[in-house]
């Protein structure tokens, strides 16, 4: 019986350790799922902000081109120049933030090779063309007068053509990367959920099933020990034959049956 108790104690200790380990893994996965949810929320907010600012760049580029044209057609140049300065400053700040990153504006900068290619390489050259439009606005603001016809036509064509096409490509790429990031996080979260379910099932199979089997074996051993004890009380230990107690119980039962 002493060895049986020691074996049972060892088994219970192993079961408890496995149970604690499984609970720890589940807690870690639950924490990871919560972190993923928080990360998804933050990343989607940042992605939406970047897409919104990139979309605003398209409108600002058109506004700068329109104001450069208005300088040649309006008598109230001071108002037009003030509007041009505001549009230029907004366009330049957003452009630099989209390229280099800006924590205040919640911009991560050029976060992928594909976006870098759109900004810095053919066919879009968004960075070069945006700086050319900013330079045209700077020149108009410094002189306070309309740009020469050739430079004005070039800047207007740039804003309404290649630069606008490049900014469209930037917005589409940002939207695609936002979707890909969301899908990746969703897949990771799904795999964490599946792993948690597998751990729960494994915990039931590897811990509770052996534990219940051990309890059944222990119960059967107790019943067998009780049967052996009862047998030893009614039989001689040397010969195995029924003893006087067995005879007395047998006679009592027989007399009771005879009386009935």
Secondary structure in CASP SS format (residue, H / E / C, confidence):
PFRMAT SS
TARGET T0000
AUTHOR 0000-0000-0000
METHOD secondary structure of the structure
MODEL  1
X C 1.00
X H 1.00
X H 1.00
X H 1.00
X H 1.00
X H 1.00
X H 1.00
X H 1.00
X H 1.00
X H 1.00
X H 1.00
X H 1.00
X H 1.00
X H 1.00
X H 1.00
X H 1.00
X H 1.00
X H 1.00
X H 1.00
X H 1.00
X H 1.00
X H 1.00
X H 1.00
X H 1.00
X H 1.00
X H 1.00
X H 1.00
X H 1.00
X H 1.00
X H 1.00
X H 1.00
X H 1.00
X H 1.00
X H 1.00
X H 1.00
X H 1.00
X H 1.00
X H 1.00
X H 1.00
X H 1.00
X H 1.00
X H 1.00
X H 1.00
X H 1.00
X H 1.00
X H 1.00
X H 1.00
X H 1.00
X H 1.00
X H 1.00
X H 1.00
X H 1.00
X H 1.00
X H 1.00
X H 1.00
X H 1.00
X H 1.00
X H 1.00
X H 1.00
X H 1.00
X H 1.00
X H 1.00
X H 1.00
X H 1.00
X H 1.00
X H 1.00
X H 1.00
X H 1.00
X H 1.00
X H 1.00
X C 1.00
X C 1.00
X C 1.00
X C 1.00
X C 1.00
X C 1.00
X H 1.00
X H 1.00
X H 1.00
X H 1.00
X H 1.00
X H 1.00
X H 1.00
X H 1.00
X H 1.00
X H 1.00
X H 1.00
X H 1.00
X H 1.00
X H 1.00
X H 1.00
X H 1.00
X H 1.00
X H 1.00
X H 1.00
X H 1.00
X H 1.00
X H 1.00
X H 1.00
X H 1.00
X C 1.00
X E 1.00
X C 1.00
X C 1.00
X C 1.00
X C 1.00
X E 1.00
X C 1.00
X C 1.00
X C 1.00
X C 1.00
X C 1.00
X H 1.00
X H 1.00
X H 1.00
X H 1.00
X H 1.00
X H 1.00
X H 1.00
X H 1.00
X C 1.00
X C 1.00
X C 1.00
X C 1.00
X C 1.00
X H 1.00
X H 1.00
X H 1.00
X H 1.00
X H 1.00
X H 1.00
X H 1.00
X H 1.00
X H 1.00
X H 1.00
X H 1.00
X H 1.00
X H 1.00
X H 1.00
X H 1.00
X H 1.00
X H 1.00
X H 1.00
X C 1.00
X C 1.00
X C 1.00
X C 1.00
X C 1.00
X H 1.00
X H 1.00
X H 1.00
X H 1.00
X H 1.00
X H 1.00
X H 1.00
X H 1.00
X H 1.00
X H 1.00
X H 1.00
X H 1.00
X C 1.00
X H 1.00
X H 1.00
X H 1.00
X H 1.00
X H 1.00
X H 1.00
X H 1.00
X H 1.00
X H 1.00
X H 1.00
X H 1.00
X H 1.00
X H 1.00
X H 1.00
X H 1.00
X H 1.00
X H 1.00
X H 1.00
X H 1.00
X H 1.00
X H 1.00
X H 1.00
X H 1.00
X H 1.00
X H 1.00
X H 1.00
X H 1.00
X H 1.00
X H 1.00
X H 1.00
X H 1.00
X H 1.00
X H 1.00
X H 1.00
X H 1.00
X H 1.00
X H 1.00
X H 1.00
X H 1.00
X H 1.00
X H 1.00
X H 1.00
X H 1.00
X H 1.00
X H 1.00
X H 1.00
X H 1.00
X H 1.00
X H 1.00
X H 1.00
X H 1.00
X H 1.00
X H 1.00
X H 1.00
X H 1.00
X H 1.00
X H 1.00
X H 1.00
X H 1.00
X H 1.00
X H 1.00
X H 1.00
X H 1.00
X H 1.00
X H 1.00
X H 1.00
X H 1.00
X H 1.00
X H 1.00
X H 1.00
X H 1.00
X H 1.00
X H 1.00
X E 1.00
X C 1.00
X C 1.00
X C 1.00
X C 1.00
X C 1.00
X C 1.00
X E 1.00
X C 1.00
X H 1.00
X H 1.00
X H 1.00
X H 1.00
X H 1.00
X H 1.00
X H 1.00
X H 1.00
X H 1.00
X H 1.00
X H 1.00
X H 1.00
X H 1.00
X H 1.00
X H 1.00
X H 1.00
X C 1.00
END
